[in-house]
Amino acid sequence: MLALNPFVQAIFNTMEYQKFALIIEKDENLELLIQCIEKLDADKQGE
């Protein structure tokens, strides 16, 4: 995640990105994010 920091700083708020990076460092949080994205995608496909 740190490798992307220079690119992200040009687009996003640096503090928010750092918070996001810390959150997804934990495997269980990353898995929860993936599940949420998959659910949103499935809901959108069902429309």
KOLPA-825140 format. One record per residue: residue in one letter; x, y, z of N, C-alpha, C in turn; residue number from 1. Coordinates in nm, 3 decimals, always signed. Example, Ala and Ser with C-alpha at 12.3 -4.5 7.8 and 13.67 -1.06 7.14 Angstrom:
BEGIN
> resn | n.x | n.y | n.z | ca.x | ca.y | ca.z | c.x | c.y | c.z | resi
> A | +1.319 | -0.569 | +0.780 | +1.230 | -0.450 | +0.780 | +1.320 | -0.330 | +0.780 | 1 .
> S | +1.285 | -0.225 | +0.708 | +1.367 | -0.106 | +0.714 | +1.290 | +0.003 | +0.787 | 2 .
//
This chain:
BEGIN
> resn | n.x | n.y | n.z | ca.x | ca.y | ca.z | c.x | c.y | c.z | resi
> M | +0.082 | -0.119 | +0.000 | +0.000 | +0.000 | +0.000 | +0.087 | +0.126 | +0.000 | 1 .
> L | +0.201 | +0.119 | +0.065 | +0.286 | +0.237 | +0.069 | +0.340 | +0.273 | -0.068 | 2 .
> A | +0.357 | +0.175 | -0.153 | +0.408 | +0.202 | -0.287 | +0.311 | +0.288 | -0.367 | 3 .
> L | +0.183 | +0.277 | -0.339 | +0.082 | +0.354 | -0.411 | +0.064 | +0.494 | -0.354 | 4 .
> N | +0.120 | +0.521 | -0.238 | +0.097 | +0.647 | -0.168 | +0.120 | +0.771 | -0.254 | 5 .
> P | +0.229 | +0.783 | -0.330 | +0.249 | +0.905 | -0.410 | +0.138 | +0.927 | -0.513 | 6 .
> F | +0.089 | +0.820 | -0.573 | -0.017 | +0.833 | -0.672 | -0.149 | +0.869 | -0.606 | 7 .
> V | -0.174 | +0.808 | -0.493 | -0.300 | +0.831 | -0.422 | -0.306 | +0.974 | -0.369 | 8 .
> Q | -0.194 | +1.027 | -0.323 | -0.190 | +1.162 | -0.269 | -0.234 | +1.265 | -0.372 | 9 .
> A | -0.211 | +1.237 | -0.497 | -0.250 | +1.330 | -0.603 | -0.401 | +1.333 | -0.622 | 10 .
> I | -0.470 | +1.229 | -0.577 | -0.614 | +1.217 | -0.602 | -0.696 | +1.226 | -0.475 | 11 .
> F | -0.651 | +1.159 | -0.369 | -0.731 | +1.146 | -0.247 | -0.667 | +1.217 | -0.129 | 12 .
> N | -0.747 | +1.235 | -0.025 | -0.700 | +1.289 | +0.102 | -0.601 | +1.189 | +0.163 | 13 .
> T | -0.482 | +1.233 | +0.194 | -0.377 | +1.145 | +0.243 | -0.414 | +1.077 | +0.374 | 14 .
> M | -0.473 | +1.150 | +0.467 | -0.509 | +1.091 | +0.596 | -0.613 | +0.981 | +0.579 | 15 .
> E | -0.712 | +1.003 | +0.493 | -0.814 | +0.902 | +0.470 | -0.753 | +0.778 | +0.406 | 16 .
> Y | -0.661 | +0.796 | +0.315 | -0.594 | +0.682 | +0.252 | -0.514 | +0.603 | +0.355 | 17 .
> Q | -0.444 | +0.673 | +0.443 | -0.365 | +0.605 | +0.545 | -0.455 | +0.524 | +0.639 | 18 .
> K | -0.571 | +0.580 | +0.675 | -0.667 | +0.506 | +0.758 | -0.715 | +0.381 | +0.684 | 19 .
> F | -0.747 | +0.398 | +0.557 | -0.792 | +0.285 | +0.475 | -0.684 | +0.177 | +0.469 | 20 .
> A | -0.560 | +0.217 | +0.447 | -0.449 | +0.121 | +0.438 | -0.433 | +0.044 | +0.568 | 21 .
> L | -0.446 | +0.112 | +0.681 | -0.434 | +0.044 | +0.810 | -0.548 | -0.055 | +0.832 | 22 .
> I | -0.667 | -0.018 | +0.789 | -0.784 | -0.106 | +0.806 | -0.769 | -0.233 | +0.724 | 23 .
> I | -0.728 | -0.220 | +0.598 | -0.724 | -0.340 | +0.513 | -0.597 | -0.423 | +0.532 | 24 .
> E | -0.506 | -0.379 | +0.620 | -0.390 | -0.462 | +0.651 | -0.432 | -0.591 | +0.720 | 25 .
> K | -0.544 | -0.586 | +0.792 | -0.593 | -0.705 | +0.861 | -0.672 | -0.789 | +0.763 | 26 .
> D | -0.640 | -0.917 | +0.755 | -0.703 | -1.007 | +0.659 | -0.854 | -1.011 | +0.673 | 27 .
> E | -0.904 | -1.012 | +0.797 | -1.049 | -1.020 | +0.815 | -1.120 | -0.896 | +0.762 | 28 .
> N | -1.056 | -0.781 | +0.771 | -1.116 | -0.658 | +0.718 | -1.116 | -0.658 | +0.566 | 29 .
> L | -1.009 | -0.709 | +0.508 | -1.001 | -0.718 | +0.362 | -1.106 | -0.814 | +0.309 | 30 .
> E | -1.124 | -0.926 | +0.378 | -1.225 | -1.023 | +0.337 | -1.365 | -0.962 | +0.347 | 31 .
> L | -1.392 | -0.886 | +0.452 | -1.521 | -0.819 | +0.467 | -1.544 | -0.719 | +0.354 | 32 .
> L | -1.441 | -0.645 | +0.317 | -1.451 | -0.550 | +0.206 | -1.485 | -0.622 | +0.076 | 33 .
> I | -1.418 | -0.733 | +0.051 | -1.444 | -0.812 | -0.071 | -1.588 | -0.862 | -0.073 | 34 .
> Q | -1.635 | -0.911 | +0.042 | -1.773 | -0.960 | +0.050 | -1.873 | -0.848 | +0.024 | 35 .
> C | -1.847 | -0.730 | +0.077 | -1.937 | -0.616 | +0.055 | -1.940 | -0.577 | -0.093 | 36 .
> I | -1.825 | -0.575 | -0.157 | -1.818 | -0.542 | -0.299 | -1.892 | -0.646 | -0.382 | 37 .
> E | -1.873 | -0.773 | -0.349 | -1.942 | -0.880 | -0.422 | -2.093 | -0.870 | -0.404 | 38 .
> K | -2.139 | -0.836 | -0.283 | -2.283 | -0.822 | -0.260 | -2.339 | -0.705 | -0.340 | 39 .
> L | -2.269 | -0.593 | -0.339 | -2.313 | -0.477 | -0.417 | -2.320 | -0.511 | -0.565 | 40 .
> D | -2.222 | -0.585 | -0.614 | -2.221 | -0.626 | -0.754 | -2.338 | -0.718 | -0.785 | 41 .
> A | -2.363 | -0.814 | -0.696 | -2.475 | -0.907 | -0.716 | -2.608 | -0.833 | -0.714 | 42 .
> D | -2.621 | -0.737 | -0.623 | -2.744 | -0.658 | -0.616 | -2.764 | -0.577 | -0.744 | 43 .
> K | -2.655 | -0.521 | -0.795 | -2.663 | -0.441 | -0.917 | -2.698 | -0.529 | -1.037 | 44 .
> Q | -2.642 | -0.649 | -1.042 | -2.671 | -0.743 | -1.151 | -2.817 | -0.787 | -1.148 | 45 .
> G | -2.876 | -0.791 | -1.029 | -3.014 | -0.835 | -1.015 | -3.117 | -0.729 | -1.051 | 46 .
> E | -3.074 | -0.608 | -1.071 | -3.168 | -0.499 | -1.104 | -3.228 | -0.514 | -1.240 | 47 .
//
